[in-house]
Amino acid sequence: MAERIILSPTERRELKRMSRSRSSRAEEVRRANIVLSLAAGESLSAISRLERCSMNTVSLWRDRFETERLSGLWSRHRGREPQRGAAKLEARIIHWTLHRKPADGSTELELP
């Protein structure tokens, strides 16, 4: 048995809402289920089998929840550096758009 996570009533309510959501992303539902299972005292291996993920995944979300609570369950996209020349290209596109008059006037604002 793993060490149980103690949830406040508000956290439990939010996690249950997240776990039942049909409009949330599947990974968010899985994280909520992992934390609820940990709060129920399930073992890491049992949760990993139930959620069809690795024990490392269960440990990751347990640790994040313990340190950051609900806010720790959101994804963290590291992103990437902008491509070289992206700012110059963006400036050219904006300049071209602002200084070009369409032949048919299709993008001009028509007033009633």
HELIX and SHEET records of a PDB file:
HELIX    1   1 PRO A    9  ARG A   20  1                                  12    
HELIX    2   2 ALA A   26  ALA A   39  1                                  14    
HELIX    3   3 LEU A   44  GLU A   51  1                                   8    
HELIX    4   4 MET A   55  GLU A   68  1                                  14    
HELIX    5   5 ARG A   69  LEU A   73  5                                   5    
HELIX    6   6 ALA A   86  HIS A   99  1                                  14    
END                                                                             
